[in-house]
Amino acid sequence: MHSHKIYSIIILIFLILLSIAGCRNRNNGERINILILSGKNNHEWQKTTPLLVKIFKDAGVFDVSITEKPETLTYSSLTKYNVLVSNWNSWPDNDFRMTPEWENDLLKYVKRGGGIVFFHAGASSFYKWNEYHQMGIGRWGRETNHGKPTTGKIHGFDQNHPITKGFIDFFIVDEIWGKTDIYPGLQVLGSVTATDETDGHLIMEPAILINHFGEGRTFYTILGHDERALLNSGLQALLLRGAQWCAGRKVTIELPAEFSSHKKREIDEFSWTETDTSLIFKNHSDIIWQLNYNNRFGKTYFHPLAVNNSSLTCVAPPDHPWHLGLWFSWKYINGINYWEYLDEYKSEEKGYKPAGLTELLKIDIQKNDDFSTAIRMELKYRPANGSEVLSERRNLVISVPLEDKSYFINYECIFNPIAEEVILNRTPVEGEPQGVSWGGYAGLSIRFNQDYTSPLILFPSQNQNYRKDPWLFMGFKTLTGQQAGICIMQNPGFTTSKASWYVINDPAIPFYYYSPAVLYDGKIILKKGESLHLKYRVIILPGKPEKDQLQSKYEEYLNIANN
């Protein structure tokens, strides 16, 4: 009887330990430890690995580590991680092999429940090691080919699998492979279709695949050639959800909001949600616009500005972390930079801090019965270690969405010097001393969503000299292939002769930005007692408008503004 009792206790302890060991990889309540394999790749891993770190950290459920020496990993070190993310390969040294011990340790790790996420060329290694191909799923093969980066349509999602459930067709600019060497017989979760821009032939490929390997799981996508591709929110959702699935967890990463844009609302149900740092306007649960203030970026800005659940704006992109959706910022006030952050203060870890501060002193919000919104703000500008030099009264009126789902924001900004003299200036433009091609920016600005493609610019002039035009529209194809854009209109009675349109239209980064740059043609000097008064209308539009439609909206704006 006594020995039977001891035996039962031993069995119970064993089961508890087994459960704990299993929970290390499968417990849905714990954060997921991932290790990014980096340090060698025939792609620009020096750029893509930091972006991968940001993507996984921002998701809020992953703890992220990096190794640039995967060859030093052992089974013991691998078991610290739930999932590996491979941004490493040995290509073009395809015959390269790790030591037998290393290969056995990796196999043991996966067979006993570890997961690996591979993307693009991240599995193009160890071509004579068949089991690695089986785990890695897809690689560059003898017949694999690609043209220039092009727009691919990702489609055919498996709605029964947790990774891709709820996905709808979306578009990505990427290097699309043809005839990828894919291990046979594995489960396809989605495909890509694209036209090769080199010779025009049609590419149709499995794009998202998974495998079960022992007790472990692996995920592969042919997508993710460079930073441009990895900025796509559809691909990010696939990688994040794939990592959760490979870790054996419940897939909880939310889909891009735009994926619900096909759901039609029979009746509008508008509402506001207010916090200490934001005012959010919604239709049912869908965010239409959000005004952000008293935040870590130190400025007041709109993000998102959405139509059909597609946010037209982006915030703090890697290339310019001080770009904040739709926002107003001076560049230099009395020689102090209010636009960019200091080099040592431009990251999530260290915070965001410029040399010149834009301080919100007061905000009054009026929510109207017709669901329009009026907002009044008082702001002050000063050096980080100095006294106030400039005050601003900013008045905003945001309309309720119209029948076509468009809406507008009326901006009024009134600036008064506190110092005896205020010099508003910008980076010199070409033709000036120390002038540069990117000089001239300051004032009201918009940075567009990096998912967007196919930019369209409209303005009233019949030629390309639009610099002094009263309005300018910039539109795009969205993540899901719909059309949307924003038109900024200047009130001619409330601007300056120095203002000119400043446009950046660079699909490579992507970098879509524009501004009615109020200082483009030169600095403005304000004496104490003087003022600068600016007025704009910003219209957020679904669809692809015609030029005459925008001109009519501009004339309507002036008629209302002048009466």
C-alpha atoms as one frame of an Amber mdcrd trajectory, in Angstrom:
protein
   0.000   0.000   0.000   2.831   2.370   0.922   4.791   1.648  -2.298   1.639
   2.180  -4.371   1.186   5.592  -2.754   4.805   6.568  -3.525   4.351   5.405
  -7.119   1.206   7.551  -7.471   3.053  10.605  -6.130   5.917  10.055  -8.588
   3.453   9.797 -11.485   1.690  12.973 -10.327   4.983  14.904 -10.116   5.948
  13.656 -13.573   2.640  14.824 -15.040   3.004  18.248 -13.406   6.543  18.652
 -14.759   5.400  17.517 -18.187   2.589  20.059 -18.086   4.997  22.831 -17.084
   7.389  21.876 -19.872   4.559  21.919 -22.373   3.370  25.272 -21.113   6.769
  26.740 -21.869   5.900  26.616 -25.542   2.127  26.502 -25.546   0.779  28.605
 -22.675  -1.438  31.246 -24.231  -1.023  33.530 -21.234   2.728  33.999 -21.615
   4.610  36.277 -23.966   6.225  34.635 -26.954  10.022  34.611 -27.031  11.356
  34.933 -30.557  14.911  34.862 -31.853  15.654  36.569 -35.161  18.423  34.842
 -37.100  20.414  37.532 -38.881  23.924  38.531 -39.928  24.064  36.948 -43.402
  21.652  37.084 -46.316  21.826  37.954 -49.990  19.327  40.695 -49.121  19.768
  43.848 -47.029  19.447  42.237 -43.603  21.121  45.309 -42.040  17.929  47.243
 -42.877  15.262  44.558 -42.586  16.320  43.079 -39.235  15.790  46.353 -37.284
  12.400  46.692 -38.963  11.500  43.111 -37.998  12.409  43.910 -34.401  10.083
  46.923 -34.454   7.246  44.948 -36.070   7.368  42.180 -33.472   7.895  44.483
 -30.491   5.064  46.791 -31.525   2.668  43.827 -31.612   2.840  43.715 -27.812
   2.967  39.927 -27.342   6.566  39.114 -28.313   9.911  39.415 -26.546  12.537
  39.800 -29.253  16.191  38.774 -29.375  18.657  38.756 -32.282  21.656  36.643
 -33.148  24.075  37.361 -35.972  25.870  34.097 -35.251  23.305  31.315 -35.733
  26.170  28.816 -35.935  26.699  29.203 -32.166  23.201  27.993 -31.275  22.742
  24.726 -29.396  19.662  22.789 -28.385  19.954  24.250 -24.893  20.048  27.832
 -26.191  17.277  27.194 -28.725  14.856  26.015 -26.038  14.826  29.530 -24.566
  12.732  30.598 -27.556   9.276  29.654 -28.738   9.901  30.694 -32.325  12.845
  31.444 -34.598  12.428  34.023 -37.379  14.906  33.449 -40.189  16.326  36.517
 -41.894  19.498  34.508 -42.578  20.691  32.360 -45.446  23.864  30.848 -46.887
  23.011  31.660 -50.510  24.810  31.504 -52.943  26.940  28.954 -51.042  24.182
  26.388 -51.423  26.331  23.394 -50.445  27.245  24.960 -47.106  26.370  22.851
 -44.049  26.532  23.473 -40.341  28.079  20.835 -38.076  26.155  17.559 -37.605
  25.621  18.532 -33.956  24.057  21.868 -34.956  21.760  20.237 -37.485  20.666
  17.588 -35.000  19.982  20.254 -32.376  17.796  22.263 -34.780  15.860  19.155
 -35.791  15.359  18.218 -32.150  14.180  21.760 -31.338  11.485  21.717 -34.016
  10.452  18.085 -33.583   9.909  18.721 -29.868   7.643  21.709 -30.405   9.733
  24.687 -31.518   8.547  26.892 -34.373  10.267  28.683 -37.244   9.014  31.551
 -39.403  10.745  31.823 -42.781  10.154  34.650 -45.252  11.366  35.376 -48.777
  14.963  34.068 -48.993  15.173  33.134 -45.304  15.072  29.410 -46.123  17.481
  29.486 -49.080  20.227  27.534 -47.290  21.664  24.025 -46.923  20.484  22.773
 -50.309  21.772  19.231 -49.659  19.911  18.961 -46.351  16.462  17.693 -47.297
  14.937  18.024 -43.836  15.816  21.721 -43.770  13.975  22.213 -47.053  11.008
  20.391 -45.545  11.049  22.741 -42.545  11.846  25.857 -44.571   9.207  25.026
 -47.197  10.262  27.469 -49.947  13.586  28.542 -51.410  15.262  29.947 -54.501
  15.570  27.064 -56.963  17.140  26.273 -60.316  14.161  27.660 -62.239  13.192
  30.422 -59.821  13.106  33.899 -61.331  11.968  37.430 -60.635  11.719  40.786
 -62.345  11.737  44.260 -60.859   9.613  44.839 -57.745   5.989  44.993 -58.815
   2.503  45.119 -57.333   1.239  41.670 -56.425  -2.273  40.647 -55.427  -2.368
  38.316 -52.424  -5.521  36.207 -52.527  -7.107  32.779 -52.105  -6.811  32.768
 -48.328  -7.697  29.630 -46.375 -10.573  30.884 -44.220 -10.435  27.762 -42.048
  -6.891  28.322 -40.822  -6.298  30.674 -37.858  -3.416  32.490 -39.565  -5.411
  33.581 -42.613  -8.984  33.511 -41.318 -10.602  36.863 -42.086  -8.039  37.963
 -44.675  -9.340  39.465 -47.897  -7.418  40.179 -51.096  -4.707  42.785 -50.620
  -1.880  44.300 -52.646   1.838  44.577 -51.974   4.833  46.016 -53.814   7.467
  43.297 -53.617   9.960  41.217 -55.544   7.613  38.437 -56.655   9.295  35.115
 -57.347   8.200  32.775 -60.093   8.700  29.002 -59.913   9.751  28.998 -56.271
  11.285  25.690 -55.146   8.547  24.623 -52.718   8.708  21.347 -50.808   5.908
  19.174 -52.199   2.691  18.282 -50.426   2.496  21.123 -47.906  -0.543  23.230
 -47.009  -1.050  26.456 -48.966  -2.830  29.287 -47.103  -2.720  31.939 -49.832
  -1.355  32.790 -53.269   0.044  35.727 -55.229  -0.708  36.928 -58.740   1.390
  39.589 -60.444   2.578  40.742 -63.841   6.328  40.658 -64.362   7.309  44.195
 -65.358  10.349  42.976 -67.307   8.530  41.029 -70.015   4.858  41.145 -68.992
   4.354  37.454 -68.221   1.845  36.441 -65.534   3.145  35.115 -62.219   0.882
  32.833 -60.161   2.518  31.304 -57.096   1.687  29.833 -53.708   2.666  32.670
 -51.375   1.875  31.485 -47.835   2.493  27.915 -46.665   2.769  25.959 -43.417
   4.133  22.628 -42.263   3.925  20.394 -39.220   7.315  18.864 -38.427   7.180
  16.451 -35.527   5.493  18.433 -32.763   6.770  21.699 -34.226   5.335  24.078
 -36.781   6.887  26.138 -39.569   5.567  29.005 -41.685   6.852  30.365 -44.992
   5.960  33.251 -47.273   7.733  34.233 -50.490   7.011  37.875 -49.596   9.299
  40.308 -47.772  12.153  41.163 -50.143  12.993  44.523 -48.545  11.894  47.294
 -46.193   9.293  48.459 -48.703   7.579  45.075 -48.597   7.891  44.609 -44.834
   6.147  47.945 -44.231   2.983  46.460 -45.768   0.443  45.919 -42.986  -1.010
  42.839 -44.683   2.384  41.116 -44.717   3.063  42.229 -41.149  -0.190  40.619
 -40.019   0.788  37.374 -41.769   4.216  37.277 -40.103   2.845  38.082 -36.646
  -0.046  35.637 -36.860   2.279  33.032 -38.359   4.641  33.442 -35.401   1.791
  33.016 -32.911   0.663  29.865 -34.689   4.218  28.471 -34.848   4.467  29.041
 -31.087   1.364  26.924 -30.594  -0.598  29.873 -29.282  -4.061  31.094 -30.065
  -3.818  33.532 -32.973  -4.915  36.899 -31.570  -3.077  39.492 -33.699  -5.744
  41.719 -35.223  -6.195  42.015 -38.952  -5.680  45.397 -40.634  -8.835  47.459
 -40.128  -9.197  47.823 -43.881 -10.030  44.118 -44.172 -13.454  44.882 -42.728
 -14.162  47.649 -45.271 -16.314  45.295 -47.342 -18.838  45.109 -44.520 -21.626
  47.542 -45.345 -23.316  49.564 -42.608 -27.062  49.884 -43.107 -27.376  52.652
 -40.514 -24.720  55.079 -39.308 -24.083  55.116 -35.582 -21.647  57.925 -34.826
 -20.002  58.478 -31.448 -17.000  60.077 -29.769 -14.559  58.524 -27.320 -12.422
  60.913 -25.294  -9.286  60.151 -23.261  -6.542  62.253 -21.676  -4.555  62.075
 -24.918  -7.059  61.645 -27.746 -10.479  62.338 -29.209 -11.782  59.516 -31.390
 -14.757  59.749 -33.749 -16.302  56.440 -34.811 -19.089  54.929 -36.866 -20.112
  51.886 -34.846 -16.673  50.495 -33.867 -14.861  51.819 -36.958 -12.543  54.782
 -36.332 -13.093  57.627 -38.809 -10.641  60.091 -37.289  -8.554  60.482 -34.170
  -6.988  63.659 -32.814  -3.955  62.970 -30.603  -2.466  65.392 -28.060  -0.396
  65.387 -24.862   1.449  62.414 -26.320   4.998  61.042 -26.428   5.687  62.761
 -29.766   5.177  66.218 -28.293   2.796  67.495 -30.976  -0.913  67.529 -31.791
  -1.815  65.462 -34.855  -4.553  63.500 -36.614  -4.074  59.756 -37.050  -5.844
  57.839 -38.320  -7.826  59.733 -40.913  -9.845  56.957 -42.499 -12.342  56.224
 -45.240 -13.733  52.722 -45.745 -11.610  51.669 -42.755  -8.437  52.583 -44.627
  -6.222  55.012 -42.739  -4.725  57.502 -45.157  -2.073  58.572 -42.655   0.940
  56.995 -41.013   2.790  58.002 -37.852   6.524  57.939 -37.084   7.654  55.957
 -40.149  11.204  54.570 -39.830  12.600  57.034 -42.370  11.185  60.151 -40.632
   9.932  59.404 -37.090   8.815  63.054 -36.668   6.199  62.712 -39.433   2.855
  62.513 -37.639  -0.131  61.814 -39.878  -1.770  65.200 -40.501   0.033  67.737
 -38.335   1.309  71.309 -38.093   4.900  72.063 -37.185   7.321  74.916 -37.685
  10.855  74.053 -38.785  12.960  76.836 -37.237  11.823  79.534 -34.818  14.625
  81.984 -34.078  17.111  79.368 -35.258  15.801  76.544 -33.026  14.589  73.318
 -34.689  10.983  72.456 -33.771  10.530  69.854 -36.535  13.006  67.006 -36.083
  13.911  65.248 -32.859  17.349  65.432 -31.334  19.586  62.541 -32.411  19.620
  61.068 -28.915  15.821  61.363 -28.543  14.091  59.798 -31.530  13.163  56.252
 -30.516  10.579  54.429 -28.420  13.307  53.439 -25.969  14.700  56.941 -25.358
  11.608  58.967 -26.183  11.036  61.808 -28.636  12.333  65.295 -27.960  13.123
  68.238 -30.285  15.263  71.248 -29.461  12.141  73.423 -29.655   8.936  72.480
 -27.826   5.355  72.863 -29.077   3.292  72.886 -25.887  -0.472  72.454 -25.709
  -1.728  74.633 -22.863  -5.474  74.244 -23.276  -7.969  72.296 -25.372 -11.745
  72.802 -25.519 -13.873  70.248 -27.364 -17.425  70.880 -28.544 -19.411  67.857
 -29.741 -22.355  69.056 -31.789 -25.781  67.477 -32.253 -25.140  66.977 -35.982
 -21.942  65.041 -35.086 -19.648  67.802 -36.290 -16.864  68.699 -33.864 -15.333
  72.053 -32.916 -11.962  72.136 -31.144 -10.128  75.165 -29.773  -6.513  74.954
 -28.662  -3.974  77.286 -27.138  -0.319  76.477 -27.818   3.044  78.022 -26.961
   6.422  77.585 -28.625   9.718  77.757 -26.740  13.242  76.320 -26.751  13.548
  73.238 -24.540  15.560  75.234 -21.994  14.178  78.679 -22.697  11.237  81.053
 -22.474   8.144  81.199 -24.677   8.647  83.028 -27.968   5.385  82.443 -29.884
   1.737  81.738 -29.092  -0.902  80.078 -31.277  -4.665  79.854 -31.222  -5.752
  76.883 -33.310  -9.408  76.343 -34.216 -10.572  73.137 -35.868 -13.984  72.223
 -37.240 -14.488  68.615 -38.363 -17.593  67.797 -40.368 -19.732  64.702 -40.073
 -19.156  62.283 -43.004 -21.252  63.226 -46.019 -23.273  60.847 -48.198 -20.197
  59.938 -50.241 -18.326  59.212 -46.948 -16.020  62.211 -47.424 -15.493  64.696
 -44.588 -13.424  67.796 -44.019 -11.329  69.524 -41.367 -11.211  73.318 -41.310
  -7.944  74.629 -39.875  -7.475  78.142 -38.498  -4.104  79.026 -36.951  -3.365
  82.454 -35.475   0.227  83.136 -34.380   1.360  86.033 -32.174   4.952  86.751
 -31.097   5.750  86.780 -27.398   9.392  87.672 -28.016  10.213  91.071 -29.498
  10.968  89.405 -32.824  10.156  85.937 -34.178  11.877  84.601 -37.293  10.066
  81.647 -38.884  12.444  79.851 -41.231  13.107  76.577 -43.009  15.915  74.531
 -44.582  17.265  76.537 -47.562  16.058  75.500 -51.018  18.209  74.990 -54.097
  19.599  78.255 -55.434  20.087  79.687 -51.932  23.312  79.481 -49.891  23.636
  75.907 -48.560  20.369  75.092 -50.337  19.269  71.474 -50.796  16.653  69.744
 -52.940  14.564  68.813 -49.919  14.513  72.294 -48.360  11.462  74.507 -47.894
   9.141  72.445 -45.697   7.222  73.814 -42.701   3.606  74.187 -41.621   0.593
  71.967 -42.249   1.704  68.589 -43.608   0.478  65.084 -44.323   2.395  61.806
 -44.493   0.479  59.035 -46.229   0.008  55.358 -45.409   2.958  53.246 -46.563
   0.648  50.482 -47.823  -0.496  52.738 -50.627   0.410  52.462 -54.317  -0.336
  54.167 -57.656  -0.152  57.825 -56.547  -2.337  60.375 -58.338  -1.809  64.145
 -58.039  -4.469  66.638 -59.156  -4.353  70.451 -59.161  -6.283  73.199 -61.001
  -3.493  74.388 -63.327  -3.415  73.103 -66.886   0.371  72.666 -66.767   2.746
  71.076 -64.264   3.569  74.370 -62.558   1.244  73.865 -59.581   3.395  75.529
 -56.918   1.070  78.508 -56.424  -2.240  76.719 -57.025  -4.930  77.148 -54.354
  -5.541  73.418 -53.859  -3.831  70.095 -54.405  -5.093  66.511 -54.191  -3.017
  63.385 -53.655  -4.728  60.002 -53.973  -3.792  56.322 -54.078  -4.833  52.725
 -54.346  -5.222  51.420 -50.808  -4.097  48.115 -49.301  -7.195  46.384 -50.683
  -7.150  48.141 -54.059  -9.774  50.817 -53.412  -9.174  54.498 -54.120  -8.803
  57.240 -51.509  -7.035  60.561 -51.104  -6.778  63.943 -49.424  -7.186  67.438
 -50.843  -5.755  70.456 -49.014  -7.246  73.841 -49.896  -5.703  77.190 -49.006
  -7.828  80.202 -48.215  -6.251  82.958 -50.360  -7.147  85.612 -47.802  -5.306
  83.767 -45.039  -1.968  82.595 -46.373   1.285  84.304 -47.384   3.123  85.080
 -50.598   5.850  82.723 -49.358   3.624  79.636 -49.588   4.196  76.996 -52.291
   3.166  73.370 -52.577   5.837  70.938 -51.429   5.327  67.387 -52.739   7.324
  64.181 -52.253   6.148  61.313 -54.439   8.641  58.480 -53.952   7.179  54.959
 -54.263  10.505  53.266 -53.497  10.568  53.938 -49.735   7.535  54.580 -49.932
   7.485  58.300 -49.161   4.260  60.124 -50.008   4.029  63.563 -48.422   2.769
  67.012 -49.229   2.258  70.410 -47.680   1.119  73.952 -48.504   4.585  74.927
 -47.283   4.027  78.378 -45.849   7.734  79.303 -45.830   8.855  77.661 -49.056
   9.761  80.924 -50.785  11.410  82.507 -47.772  11.385  83.235 -44.060   8.748
  85.309 -42.268   9.677  87.851 -39.599   7.018  88.811 -37.053   7.437  91.723
 -34.655   5.690  91.800 -31.301   2.136  93.038 -31.881   1.932  91.532 -35.380
   0.210  88.255 -36.236   0.141  85.508 -38.852  -3.302  84.130 -39.726  -3.641
  80.889 -41.748  -6.745  79.010 -42.913  -7.078  75.666 -44.706  -9.665  73.050
 -45.518  -8.520  69.415 -45.587 -10.946  67.051 -47.363 -10.650  63.290 -46.876
 -12.180  61.520 -49.873 -12.987  57.952 -50.890 -12.791  57.103 -54.586 -11.013
  58.874 -57.425 -12.365  62.413 -57.882 -12.290  64.435 -61.084 -10.532  67.783
 -61.193 -13.789  69.704 -61.715 -15.313  68.041 -58.637 -12.427  69.276 -56.519
 -12.664  72.755 -58.009 -16.371  72.835 -57.086 -15.516  71.818 -53.523 -12.922
  74.592 -53.395 -15.424  77.209 -54.572 -17.938  75.925 -52.027 -15.295  76.297
 -49.297 -14.559  79.895 -50.298 -18.239  80.815 -50.454 -18.778  79.535 -46.933
 -15.511  80.983 -45.576 -16.206  84.446 -46.991 -19.816  84.674 -45.793
